[in-house]
Amino acid sequence: MPSTEIGVVHRHRRPGFESRSGQTSTTTNIIQKECFYTTGRYILFAVTLLSDSLMLVMSDILLILTHFGFAMQVWICIIISVVVLVYNIVTPVTLTAMTLERYVAICMPLRHSQLCSTRSTMHCILIIHGLSSVPCIVVLSTFFASASLNLYKQYKICAINMFMLYRWQDHVISAVQEFYFLIMVIIILFSYVKIMKVAKAASGEDKKSSGKGLRTVILHGFQLLLCLIQLWTPFIESTLLQFDLMLFAYVRLSNFILFGLTPKCLSPLIYGLRDETFSQALKNVFGLYKRNI
């Protein structure tokens, strides 16, 4: 293994660790405060934190194994990939649901308590995981239909491009991801336009609340864009893998930091600093830590 690739792996591990530490602290706050597990938007926020934390751990492991050229049997990679493929979609779908929650809170305040109750949010989480499973089912179905039985016992580097045996599989999976991308963009734009209209017509505290909701939707949109770009990076990486292994390693690491790590760091930033309730909880926790030192 070239020393340059080993250096890449070591430089990569620290930011992932720091992101997980921040998310662990944020998750602790959710568990301690009652309002964080009885309010719809905080429950959805917890889903994104848990999903992102799981994805960071799995992605770190797979990225390090790839850089060191560690191969595993295909059937083991399939089991790991089911988790990765599902939770890679859970975050953007949850962000879309959180945007809709802000739309209901600002544009339909009288129905917010009914539509965004704890029970409705739990049903929403089930729907989110169901929708997030569709791309995974498509990927594995096309792979099972094309792969021979001998392939499952072979040793390969575990990556999404391993499931792309034919060009038509790329087209099918791309079509599914582009459909998801289109639907999410439409929902984000719809919510933004509706909230913007309410913000313009509001006054006083209502205007301030609407403006804050509008900024939250914009941040969710930017975060969602980074997540959706990540869905397309495997196709770029699979092309580079055929030409230059070293370039593939650096591009994959860059994609992970820009489109994998960055969106996951934005979630604690959006709710940990901008939300008054959450910000106060964070201050209390860090104050407690200081008293214990």
Secondary structure by P-SEA (a helix, b strand, c coil): ccaaaaaaaaaaaaaaaaaaaaaaaaaaaaaacccccccaaaaaaaaaaaaaaaaaaaaaaaaaaaaacccccaaaaaaaaaaaaaaaaaaaaaaaaaaaaaaaaccccccccccccaaaaaaaaaaaaaaaaaaaaaaaaaaaacccccccccccccccccccccaaaaaaaaaaaaaaaaaaaaaaaaaaaaaaaaaaaccaaaaaaaaaaaaaaaaaaaaaaaaaaaaaaaaaaaaaaaccaaaaaaaaaaaaaacccaaaaaaaaacccccaaaaaaaaaaaaaaaaac
